[in-house]
Every structure is written in C-alpha cells, then in structure tokens.
Amino acid sequence: MKTLRPILVCALGAAAGVAGCVDRRIHITSEPTGAVVMLNDAEVGVTPCEVNFTYFGVYDVRLHKSGFEPLVTRAEAKAPFHEWPGVDLAAMAVPGTKKTRIDWHFTMQPEVVDDAALLARAHDLRGRLDAPSTGAANPEGAPPAAPE
C-alpha cells in the first residue's frame, strides 16, 4: 500500500495537469455596429465585441448609439450539454480547452425626432416661465410678481 500511494499521487497530479480548461465567451453584435454595450451595468465594449463570462443565466443588456433609440433588454446565456451539472465533471476530465461561445444579435431602431412636438413643448415651457405664478407662495426674500 505504501508503494501505491506515491503512484496514486503522481497519477492524480498528472490527471489534474492535463484536465481541460473552460473558455466561455459571449459574442455581441448589433445593427448598426458601433453601439456601446453594457452587461449588468458594466460597460464591456463596442459592437461587435466579445466578453468573457463565468455564470450562465439572464443578463441585463443595454446598447446605445447616437442617432438610435437606446435598447434596454435581457438576454440569456444557456449552458450547452457539456456544461450541465454532472456532465461537466466528465467533460473536464478530457484534456483540452472547452470553448463555449454564445452569440447575441440586437437590432436598434433609428431615433425618431418629432420637430413639431418638440417645438410645442418648448413653447409651453417658455409660456410657463414667462407667466406670473398665481396662488403660489413666494420664497423668502423673493420680490412679489409684478402685475401686468
């Protein structure tokens, strides 16, 4: 038994040394390209981009680019078969790198600017600023509104 122990330790060490590694990446693209990407409130790059990840599950995704409506959504990173609990232990015993790549593609909509509505809001705000306040108490030290 004593002679078997060093052999067993060496065998376990060799098995651990040749066991597979895991490379998990999410590849994110968008239409149009060049959108800033945030995953779970952390900026990860500009599309197209790839980011390493550790955990499978649902991620909060935000994309923004000038001239386009901001995109706020969720996307799921699903585990492939070789990453399922139980199966992953056997898969890790096989030498080599296990690569998992998840592809997400997002389509952004052009920003819609309604000039007429924007001008109407601006005129409304200007009218509120120019009109004397009625019935509202003046802040301390502020002169009373002049009658028209």
N, C-alpha and C positions, 0 to 999 in steps of 0.2 A: 504494500500500500504506500510505503514511503517513497518508493521509486516511481510510483504512478503520479504522485502529487506534482512534482516539477513538470512532468509531461503534460498533465492536465492544465496547469497554469500557463505553460507556453502555448498550448492549443487554443485556450480561451483568449490569450493576448493576440495571437495571430488572427483569430476569427474577428476580434474587435477591430484589428488594424485594417482588414480588408472589407469590412462591412460597408454597405452602401451609404452614401450621403444623400441629403434631400436638397433639391433646388426648386423652391416654389416662387413663381413669378406671375404677376398679373400684367397683361399687355393691354393698354388702354389706347383706343383710337377714337377720333371724333370727326364729324363732318360739320364744319370745316376743321382742318388741322390748326394747330397753334393755340388751342384753348388751355388755360391754366386748370390743372386738376387738383382737387383736394379730396383726400380719403379720410373720413372720420376727423375732419377739421385740421388735417395736416397737409400742407402743400407738398405734392410728390413729383411735380414736373409739368411739362407742356406736351400736349398730344402731338405725335404718337410718343408714348413713353412706356417703360416697364418698371415695375416696382416689386421688390421682394416682399413676401408676407409670411407670417408664421401660422396664423389660425384660419381655418375655413369658417365661413359663415356670411352674415349680411354686413355690408359696408355702406356707410353714408357717402354719397358721391356728389360733388359739386364741380361744375365746369363753368368757367366764364371767359368771355372773349368780347372785346369791343365790337359793337355793331350787331351783337346777337343777344337774345334773351338768356339770362343765366339759367342753367339747368341744375335743378336740385332733385336728386333721385336716390334710390337704393339699388345695390347690385349684390348678387350672391356669388360667393366663391364656393362651389360644390366640390367635395372631395371625390377624386376618382377612386376606382375599385382598390388599387394598390395602397391607398391611404386610409381605407376603412379600418376601424379598430379591430385588432386581431390579425387581419390580413397584413397590416403594416409591419408587424413584428417579423413575419416570414419574409416579406419583401425587403426589409432592411438587412436580413442575413445574406442576401445575394449581393456580391460585390458590384460596385459601380454606382454611379450617381443616378438617383431617381429624380427625373425632371417632371415637374407639374407646371403647365402653363395654362392660364385661364385668360380667355380673350373677351374683352368688353368693348362694345362699339356704341357710341352715343351720337345722335343727330340733334344739332342745335337749330333753333328757329331764328330767322333774322329779326332784329329788333324793329318793332313797329312804332313809328313816331307819328301821332296824330297831331299835326301842327295846329289845326283849328281848336281842338280840345285843350291843348297846351296853352294857347293864347287866351282862351276863355278863362282858364284857371288863373292865369297871370293877371288879367283884368279884374277878376273877382277879388283876388288878394290885394291888389292895389286899391280897389274901392274900399275894402275893409280897413286898410291902413290909413287912408285919407279921411274916412268918416269919423266924426267925433263919437266917443264912447257914450252910450246912454245908459243911465242907471247903474253903471259900474263905479265902485268907489275908486277915487284917485289914490295912488300910492302916496305915502308920506313924502312931503317936500315937492311933489309934482304940481305944477301950476294947473288950475282948472282949465278945461277945454274952452276955447273961445267960441262964443255964439256966432252963428253965421248971419 
